Amino acid sequence: MQVQVEQSRRLVFDDGTPVRSASAMARLGDGWLVAQDDATHGAWVRPDGVRRVRLLPPRDGLDVFGEAEGTKQHKPDLEAACGLAGPLGTGVLLLGSGSTPTRCGGVVVLERDGEPLVTSGELGGLYAAVAAALEVPEGQLDVEGVARNGEVLRWFQRGNAAAGVPTASVDVGLPGLMEALRGERDPADVPLRAPRRYDLGPA
């Protein structure tokens, strides 16, 4: 595979504030939605600028989090993203890593007439079920990727060889997850299937 860089640009919001990180990104409308794992808002990178999009409510009155400030434990840690398409429109799904209870959230951003429509919710019961399906010990879940195939989402767990945690994946029903985000279903009851482990060889 060959990759050619056609252009580069500084990733800053329209007001000049730097985008703090780019932990996950997916196509949204005529641009890209970029998640910041240490903030409650994302960056919608479009041809005419970079717009701040609120993804989650403030936590303890804060919108950004860091180790130096002693607030790192509150960050949403949105680490996985994929595109969505359906009767409600095209959009993006963002998922927290699940490594702590505060990082078990999900966010859906739909694009409608050039505006973002955001739905978010806590999915702790689903993350617990994913950890059980993958036999991941408590505190070792680390969802770092998600891919969509029709009505199925494949969640990818980042392995930790030192802790004996394998790289793995499990399939999650998309309709059930959407119902859980809307508060119409218990997250613990979202269907799961096909847990897999991957041998990636030595580092």
CORPE-V50424 format. One record per run of one state. SS is the DSSP state (A for helix, B for strand, O for the rest). FROM is the first residue (numbers start at 1). TO is the last residue. Records with the same first field share a line. If there is no record, write none. Layout:
SS->FROM-TO + FROM-TO
//
This chain:
O->1-11 + 13-17 + 19-23 + 29-30 + 36-38 + 40-40 + 47-48 + 55-58 + 60-61 + 63-63 + 65-71 + 75-77 + 87-88 + 97-100 + 104-104 + 113-114 + 123-123 + 134-142 + 150-151 + 158-159 + 164-164 + 166-166 + 182-186 + 190-191 + 199-203
B->12-12 + 18-18 + 24-28 + 31-35 + 39-39 + 41-46 + 49-54 + 59-59 + 62-62 + 64-64 + 78-86 + 89-96 + 105-112 + 115-122 + 143-149 + 152-157 + 160-160 + 165-165 + 167-173 + 192-198
A->72-74 + 101-103 + 124-133 + 161-163 + 174-181 + 187-189
//
